[in-house]
């Protein structure tokens, strides 16, 4: 025999509507932070805005699968990074095949050779366009990790969870991604004249 | 072979600098790195540059 009273169903619907509104408010409050990551994952503002729109559309559709009390920002960014992968933005070349001789201090050394030794004046030689262009040259596997940790300020463990990869892979991709980024920044700022 | 602050402090510092900036070192490792950064101007200059570069890349375009 059913235990459901005539009042139970409307009450359940009202609770669900309240939960949904709360979820949407919390998700929208994170939009700035999510956009910051999106903007660094893709090359143009338009692509970032599209990616945001798709992310929030999917999040609002799947809101029931979010577990209240867990990390909502990580949940949203997992959707974002998966959508970015689905959208076929992966570059064709195989990044692991490229030899990479440069060390961690590669960019510092290049700027020093060029006579720019003031370590607190990075932006004297680098523009934000340089940063966006250099990041867009970092292969996606590496860029996804780099953006989550360096820009999203996620821990290695959170990035591993969001991207569904082992933490060791996060660390190795981060290591390599940063070196590629520095090489690209060096190409844009110092060029081949040093 | 793993580097150590005793055997080759500047090479070890280079190895841990990024995880240090990521706040992923243990308390003991962080203390060792900070001690070396206090003492070594070569590594300190590079640390400041790397920290500034991180802030620069983070800035919203």
Interface residues (C-beta under 8 A of the other chain):
Chain A: X36 X39 X40 X103 X104 X105 X107 X108 X111 X117 X119 X120 X121 X122 X123 X126 X128 X129 X131 X132 X135 X149 X150 X151 X155 X156 X174 X175 X178 X181 X182
Chain B: X14 X17 X18 X22 X23 X24 X45 X46 X48 X49 X50 X52 X53 X54 X55 X56 X57 X58 X59 X60 X61
